[in-house]
Amino acid sequence: MSDGLLSPEELVAHAAGKGVRVLALTDHDEVSGLARARAAAEQHDISFINGVEISVTWKKRTLHVVGLRVDAQNAALLTAFKEVREGRDGRARQIAEGLAKAGIAGAYEGAKEIAGNSVMTRSHFAQFIVKQGHAKNIKTVFKKYMVKGKPGYVNHEWMSLEQALTLIRDSGGVAVLAHPGRYDLGFVNMHLLLNEFRNLGGAAIEVVTGSHQPPQYDQFAKLAHRFDLKASQGSDYHGPGLSYMEMGRLPALPSGCVPVWQDWPEASRLQ
């Protein structure tokens, strides 16, 4: 319901076809697809875990924190995401203005049509730009139009790390720092982030993920151990052409990692 190509039902069916036995849906700042995904998972004999991926601003950088086992009916969570949606729409209009100055007209309307009932994200703008023939693929769009210094880049203030972790905790969830290898923080800032994340109640970091390269698996396994954090893994699957790795194809966590799901009822299905 955020920036994936597939509906919740299509996503679950695709996962089933890849042999996935346990699945978490983690839309960006959105939980409206969880009930539909859970119903589909029951039909496919998949153990389903409620999830969400919250956008965070930390030291002027955008980070993502995954919440697993959250209560999708939690009032504070729903209120916060309503505010995020309103902020995203304002950001989308600014992105469209920047793209118009670069010669790409109608981007807001085009991205909105692609998004449908989903939250508008940069991914929808990227799909529109490819569709209009201004770039050959999504990755090229981001490099040419959507990163800092490019016409479609808009700086946006998301919620704080503390706010995100409080929302996840108060809704009964477990906080996981998503794909830390993507943030290019450097040694000092990465250690500062992990220390703050742990002290605020963060439980785990993604060690094996579709956007990490194999050498990073051991790197983040060691950091998880150093900061007494559990380890998670996820494909970050967004759909054909938008993903780094297919669902059900991730390697196992490095030895010595304590899985975030270790004591969960679903853990037996991951053996």
C-alpha positions as CSV (number, residue, x, y, z in Angstrom):
1,M,0.0,0.0,0.0
2,S,3.0,2.3,-0.3
3,D,5.6,1.9,-3.0
4,G,5.4,-1.7,-4.1
5,L,4.0,-2.8,-7.5
6,L,1.8,-5.6,-6.1
7,S,-1.4,-5.5,-4.1
8,P,-1.2,-7.2,-0.7
9,E,-3.0,-10.3,-2.1
10,E,-0.7,-10.4,-5.2
11,L,2.4,-10.0,-2.9
12,V,1.4,-12.9,-0.7
13,A,0.6,-15.2,-3.7
14,H,4.0,-14.4,-5.1
15,A,5.7,-15.2,-1.8
16,A,3.8,-18.5,-1.6
17,G,5.1,-19.3,-5.1
18,K,8.7,-18.7,-3.9
19,G,8.3,-21.1,-1.0
20,V,8.1,-18.4,1.7
21,R,6.7,-19.7,5.0
22,V,6.8,-16.6,7.2
23,L,6.2,-13.1,5.8
24,A,6.0,-9.6,7.2
25,L,4.5,-6.8,5.1
26,T,6.3,-3.5,5.9
27,D,4.8,-0.7,3.9
28,H,6.2,2.8,4.3
29,D,4.4,4.7,7.1
30,E,1.2,2.7,6.3
31,V,-0.6,-0.3,7.9
32,S,-3.8,-0.3,5.8
33,G,-2.7,-3.4,3.8
34,L,-2.1,-5.7,6.8
35,A,-5.5,-7.1,7.2
36,R,-5.8,-8.0,3.5
37,A,-2.3,-9.5,3.5
38,R,-3.1,-11.6,6.6
39,A,-6.3,-13.0,5.1
40,A,-4.4,-13.9,1.9
41,A,-1.6,-15.5,4.0
42,E,-4.0,-17.8,5.8
43,Q,-5.2,-19.1,2.4
44,H,-1.6,-19.9,1.4
45,D,-0.6,-21.4,4.7
46,I,1.9,-18.6,5.4
47,S,2.5,-17.3,8.9
48,F,2.0,-13.6,8.7
49,I,3.6,-10.9,10.9
50,N,2.3,-7.3,11.1
51,G,4.9,-4.8,10.0
52,V,5.6,-1.3,9.0
53,E,8.6,0.7,7.8
54,I,8.8,4.2,9.4
55,S,10.6,7.1,7.8
56,V,13.0,8.9,10.3
57,T,15.2,11.9,10.2
58,W,18.4,11.5,12.1
59,K,21.2,14.1,11.9
60,K,19.6,15.5,8.7
61,R,19.6,12.0,7.1
62,T,16.6,9.8,6.2
63,L,16.6,6.4,7.9
64,H,14.1,3.6,8.0
65,V,13.0,1.7,11.0
66,V,11.0,-1.5,10.6
67,G,8.4,-2.3,13.3
68,L,7.5,-6.0,13.5
69,R,4.5,-7.4,15.4
70,V,2.9,-3.9,15.7
71,D,-0.8,-3.5,16.6
72,A,-2.3,-2.1,13.3
73,Q,-5.3,-0.6,15.3
74,N,-3.1,1.4,17.7
75,A,-4.6,4.9,17.8
76,A,-1.3,6.7,18.2
77,L,0.2,4.8,15.3
78,L,-2.7,5.6,13.0
79,T,-2.7,9.3,13.9
80,A,1.0,9.5,13.2
81,F,0.7,7.9,9.8
82,K,-2.2,10.2,8.9
83,E,0.1,13.2,9.6
84,V,2.9,11.5,7.5
85,R,0.5,11.0,4.6
86,E,-0.4,14.7,4.7
87,G,3.3,15.6,4.7
88,R,4.0,13.3,1.9
89,D,1.4,15.0,-0.3
90,G,3.0,18.4,0.2
91,R,6.4,16.9,-0.5
92,A,5.0,15.3,-3.7
93,R,3.8,18.6,-5.0
94,Q,7.3,20.1,-4.4
95,I,8.9,17.2,-6.2
96,A,6.6,17.8,-9.2
97,E,7.5,21.5,-9.3
98,G,11.1,20.6,-9.4
99,L,10.6,18.1,-12.2
100,A,8.5,20.6,-14.2
101,K,11.4,23.0,-14.2
102,A,13.5,20.2,-15.6
103,G,11.1,19.7,-18.4
104,I,9.0,16.9,-17.0
105,A,5.4,18.1,-16.9
106,G,2.4,16.5,-15.2
107,A,4.5,14.5,-12.7
108,Y,2.2,15.0,-9.7
109,E,-0.9,13.8,-11.6
110,G,1.1,11.0,-13.3
111,A,2.6,9.7,-10.0
112,K,-0.8,10.0,-8.3
113,E,-2.4,7.9,-11.0
114,I,0.3,5.2,-10.6
115,A,0.0,5.3,-6.8
116,G,-3.8,4.8,-6.9
117,N,-5.0,4.4,-3.3
118,S,-1.4,4.0,-2.1
119,V,0.8,6.6,-0.3
120,M,2.6,8.7,-2.9
121,T,6.3,8.1,-2.8
122,R,9.4,8.9,-4.9
123,S,9.0,5.4,-6.5
124,H,5.8,6.5,-8.1
125,F,7.5,9.5,-9.6
126,A,10.3,7.3,-10.8
127,Q,7.8,4.9,-12.5
128,F,6.1,7.9,-14.2
129,I,9.4,9.3,-15.5
130,V,10.4,5.9,-17.0
131,K,6.9,5.6,-18.5
132,Q,7.4,9.0,-20.1
133,G,10.7,8.0,-21.6
134,H,12.9,10.4,-19.7
135,A,15.0,7.5,-18.2
136,K,15.6,3.8,-19.0
137,N,14.9,2.4,-15.6
138,I,14.1,3.3,-12.0
139,K,17.7,3.3,-10.8
140,T,18.6,5.8,-13.5
141,V,15.7,8.1,-12.4
142,F,17.0,8.3,-8.9
143,K,20.5,9.1,-9.9
144,K,19.4,11.7,-12.5
145,Y,16.5,13.3,-10.8
146,M,15.8,12.3,-7.2
147,V,19.0,12.6,-5.2
148,K,20.4,15.6,-3.5
149,G,21.3,18.4,-5.9
150,K,18.9,17.1,-8.6
151,P,15.6,18.7,-9.7
152,G,13.3,16.1,-8.1
153,Y,15.0,16.1,-4.7
154,V,13.1,17.7,-1.8
155,N,14.5,17.7,1.7
156,H,11.8,16.5,4.1
157,E,11.7,16.3,7.9
158,W,10.3,13.0,9.0
159,M,9.7,12.0,12.6
160,S,12.6,11.6,15.0
161,L,14.2,8.3,15.9
162,E,12.8,8.5,19.4
163,Q,9.3,9.2,18.1
164,A,9.4,6.2,15.8
165,L,10.7,3.8,18.4
166,T,8.1,5.0,20.9
167,L,5.3,4.4,18.4
168,I,6.6,0.9,17.7
169,R,7.1,0.0,21.4
170,D,3.7,1.4,22.5
171,S,1.9,-0.5,19.8
172,G,3.5,-3.8,21.0
173,G,6.1,-4.0,18.3
174,V,9.8,-4.8,17.9
175,A,12.0,-2.1,16.3
176,V,14.5,-3.1,13.7
177,L,17.0,-0.7,11.9
178,A,16.4,-1.3,8.2
179,H,19.2,-1.9,5.7
180,P,21.9,0.1,7.7
181,G,24.4,-0.4,4.9
182,R,22.5,2.0,2.6
183,Y,23.1,5.0,4.8
184,D,26.8,5.7,4.1
185,L,27.2,7.1,7.6
186,G,30.9,6.3,8.2
187,F,32.4,4.6,11.2
188,V,31.7,7.3,13.8
189,N,28.1,8.1,12.9
190,M,27.2,4.4,12.5
191,H,28.4,3.7,16.0
192,L,26.5,6.8,17.3
193,L,23.3,5.7,15.6
194,L,23.5,2.1,16.8
195,N,24.2,3.3,20.4
196,E,21.3,5.7,20.3
197,F,19.0,3.1,18.6
198,R,19.7,0.5,21.3
199,N,19.4,3.0,24.2
200,L,16.0,4.2,22.8
201,G,14.7,0.6,22.8
202,G,15.7,-0.7,19.4
203,A,15.9,-4.5,19.3
204,A,17.6,-5.5,16.1
205,I,19.3,-4.5,12.9
206,E,18.9,-6.0,9.4
207,V,22.1,-8.0,8.7
208,V,21.1,-9.9,5.6
209,T,18.9,-7.8,3.3
210,G,18.4,-7.4,-0.5
211,S,20.2,-4.0,-0.5
212,H,23.4,-5.3,1.3
213,Q,26.3,-6.9,-0.5
214,P,27.6,-10.2,0.9
215,P,30.7,-8.6,2.6
216,Q,28.3,-6.4,4.6
217,Y,26.6,-9.4,6.2
218,D,29.5,-10.2,8.4
219,Q,30.1,-6.4,9.0
220,F,26.7,-5.9,10.4
221,A,26.6,-9.2,12.2
222,K,29.7,-8.0,14.2
223,L,28.0,-4.6,14.9
224,A,24.8,-6.4,16.1
225,H,27.0,-8.4,18.5
226,R,28.9,-5.4,19.6
227,F,25.8,-3.3,20.4
228,D,23.9,-6.3,21.9
229,L,21.3,-6.2,19.1
230,K,19.5,-9.1,17.5
231,A,19.7,-9.7,13.8
232,S,17.0,-9.6,11.1
233,Q,16.8,-10.3,7.4
234,G,14.5,-9.2,4.7
235,S,14.3,-9.1,0.9
236,D,12.9,-5.6,0.8
237,Y,10.9,-6.9,-2.1
238,H,9.0,-4.2,-4.0
239,G,8.1,-6.1,-7.2
240,P,9.6,-7.0,-10.5
241,G,12.2,-4.5,-11.5
242,L,12.1,-2.6,-8.2
243,S,14.0,-5.0,-6.0
244,Y,17.5,-6.0,-5.1
245,M,16.6,-9.7,-4.4
246,E,13.8,-12.1,-4.9
247,M,11.7,-13.2,-1.9
248,G,12.7,-16.6,-0.5
249,R,16.3,-16.3,-1.9
250,L,18.2,-14.6,0.9
251,P,21.1,-16.5,2.5
252,A,20.9,-17.5,6.2
253,L,22.1,-15.1,8.9
254,P,25.8,-15.5,9.7
255,S,26.6,-17.9,12.5
256,G,26.6,-16.3,16.0
257,C,23.7,-14.0,15.1
258,V,20.7,-14.1,17.5
259,P,17.6,-13.9,15.2
260,V,15.0,-11.2,16.1
261,W,12.4,-14.0,15.7
262,Q,14.2,-16.5,18.0
263,D,11.4,-16.8,20.6
264,W,8.4,-16.1,18.3
265,P,5.8,-18.8,17.7
266,E,6.5,-18.6,13.9
267,A,10.2,-19.4,14.5
268,S,9.7,-23.2,14.0
269,R,8.6,-22.6,10.4
270,L,12.0,-20.9,9.7
271,Q,14.1,-24.0,10.4
